[in-house]
Amino acid sequence: MIKKLQRRFALSRKGAVDTVKASLFCALQNISFMLPVSMLYFLVGDLMGGVVPKGRTVYYAVGCAVCCVLLLLTTWFQYNSTFLTTYTESGVRRIALAEKLRKIPLSFFGKKDLADLTSSIMNDCAVLETSQSHFVEPLIGACISTVLIGISCFFFDWRMALAALWPLPVSFAIVIFSGRVQNGFSRRAMAVKIAYEDGLQEYMETMGDLRSNNATESYLAGLDAKAKAIERRAVISEFGAAAFVVPASMMLKLGIATVALTGSTLLVNGTLDILSFFMFLLVVSRLYDPLEGALQNLAAIINTNTNIARMNEILDHPVQTGADALTNQGFDVAFDHVGFSYNKGETILRDVSFTAKQGEVTALVGPSGGGKTTASRLASRFWDIDKGRITVGGMDVSKIDPETLMSLYSIVFQDVTLFDNTIMENIRIGRKNATDEEVIAAARLANVHEFAEKLPEGWSSNIGDNGCALSGGERQRISIARAFLKDAPIILLDEATASLDVENETLIQAALSRLIADKTVLVIAHRMRTVAGADQIVVLADGTVAEKGSPEALMQRDGLYAHMVKLQTESQGWTIE
């Protein structure tokens, strides 16, 4: 049962156990509300006899006090077990999702956009938090208490029990059968919501382009249409739920009528006493109250199926695993007949073989889409290959835990990611336990000190969201400083200078020259002049190794590499006429 609850509501094991406890307390609370009914039953019986016996007065007084205490205790335990544990589980759920995302291969993120993942972590978790605290436990508790009370009713009079309980399965069946309809509405509502969030994110990221092309007004018109689509879907979803919940609630009301009619008939026939009739009227009036809420809760739980499915998609996705111990002998990075595809039928790399040797610079060049960046990502196990083998010092990277493997790599991307923090802390990401002196030393090697010491607060200056207070060259130098601080034996440079001006490119190239000394270096570049001094050139075209060798040998071969060098040389002489 625990595992089913975990799966059904995207819970941790502790969360599932807490859900069971909370449901039991909800049931106890519902049953405790029936205690005053039993007291009233005995009191009416005594009053119908004409007088309340002397000893019963104290009994009723004590009984009322006990009922009040039980109601307070059960309510207190119900509140704590339901709400407090729910909020704890909500935090656990978010952390579990984040931990899962940390271990999932990057191929998963290629199929998901940021808005979708953010919605799963934030919005879906919030929906499930509300569902667990307000819907799940009260529903299960209402079902448990109803079953227990219903069984007890049969001991009094089975005919009246049937008259009282027959609407229950009918009402719940109506709501349950609405599940497919509600799930369809929920999926469509989620789709338009994600579309709007994607559009909003895109608008904020491309605001400059939209303004420069006088396209802001038309784009906002489309965004407004997406917002209205959300409103329409929300109305449709609410109507779809109400179309089933309202008839189900009306069906419950029929139970009161059938109890009255059945009781009246039996009373007239003399097969039921007036006190039992009175008791059943009291019971059904109290019994149907939590069930009406339970029907609404059931509809709300059904409506969360889409949210739960989205979260389970993340939680069920296989993770990259491997050994925590490194067994490499040296740091040569070797590709052995490697094949890879992001999706079935879409081959990116085919039978790729080359070796990036320690102490040498290996450059990956070739036309756009040839597989250069993919190859570098595979080397650091951002993705897992489909065929062949990639080794570091003879160690198969697919058998090593990705985070353990990453200790061997320093990576400098073209697109730098910085955090809204100080220069010092952004560099310290390279090695979290580094001292301030070590951070500054790495920064000087990357020429960061040239601009950091000129800022108002120096090394403690906050650089804003993604380094918005810095230029592109300054941001790139911080990225290189991280690599210096990490001081890993393998360096991956992915177009580290492609978007820089001449001055910054010269500074960064000088920093990179210091960084790559005596290390295994993989360089991805489109500018042929930046790799002219490489020890080995690997030309990737259409996912295969078109040619490889030293720059001099490839120029003599007059193949694809020589052709690319020639084209770039010619383009340098281009002028505006």
Buried (B, 14 or more C-beta within 10 A) or exposed (E): EBEEBBBBBBBBEBBBBBBBBBBBBBBBBBBBBBBBBBBBBBBBBBEEEEEBEEEBEEBBEEBEEEBEEBBEBBBEBBBEBBBEBBEBBBEBBBEBBEEBBEBBBBBBBEEBBEBBBBBBBEBBBEBBBBBBBBBBBBBBBBBBBBEBBBEEBEEEBEBBBBBBBBBBEBBBEBBBEBBEBBBEBBBBBBEBBBBBBBBBBBBEEBEEEBEEEEEBEEBEEEBEEBBEBBEEBBEEBEEBBEEBBEBBBEBBEEBBEBBBEBBEEBBEEEEBBEEBBBBBBBBBEBBBBBBBBBBBBBBBBBBBBBBBBBBBEBBEBEEBEBEEEBEBEEBBBBBBEBBBBEEEEEBBBBBBBBBBBBBBBBBBBBBEEBBBBBBBBBBBBBBBBEBBBBBBBEBBBBEBBBEEBBBBBBBBBBEBEBBBBBBBBBBBBBBEEBEEEBBBBBBBBBBBBEBBBEBEEEBEBBBEEBBEBBEEBBBBBBBBBBBBBBBBBBBBBBBBBBEBEEEBBEBBEEBBEEBBEEBBBBBBBBBBEBBBEBBBBBBBBBBBBBBBBEBEEBBEEEBBBBEBBEEEEEEEEEEEE
